[in-house]
Amino acid sequence: MLKRVSLRSPENSDFDFLASLRRDSALQALLLNVVTSTDDDAVAGWLERRKTDPNGSFMVIADSTTDEPIGFAQITNIHHRNRHGFIGIVIAPSAQGKGLGRVAMENLVATAKEKYRLEKILLEVRADNFAALSLYKSMNFRIVGTMLNHFRTNDDIFDVVLMEKRI
């Protein structure tokens, strides 16, 4: 049976969980981020920027039965006139592989359409993130292009796939 998930506003009690995701450098590299500072003040600053972005939305992905956080979702760079924005989700490693990402993406797409009246959503994904690419393709995202040698960590450089979906 597939667990249901919900999207909700972050709460103070979510800080430790969200900080653990922010401090996971391998996970952040999959998200195309290189985080230079992960102390509590830096994490609090990141959360404040995400929560107060006038052209974005930051939500906790929670198990709808227990309300425990299992990840986060965001819409960024919302262009209100042209009705598009970038989306992304993060599922904690302990919750991956259970179909929760699909349900979270379905909820995020619905939020983008219903709450923000977006008509198109875009996302960027590392070309070697096969699980994410498979999920997005199965949800009818189409590949717009591949940006070669686009994301660099301290040790590696990766291609990044740009995808879009009309909603």
Buried (B, 14 or more C-beta within 10 A) or exposed (E): EEBEBBBBEBEEEBBEBBBBBBBBBEBBBBBBBEBEEBEEEBBEEBBEEBEEBEEBBBBBBBBBEEEEBBBBBBBBEBEEEEBBBBBBBBBBEEBBEEEBBBBBBEBBBEBBBEEBEBEBBBBBBBBEBEEBBEBBEEBEBEBEEEBEEBBEBEEEEBEBBBBBBEB
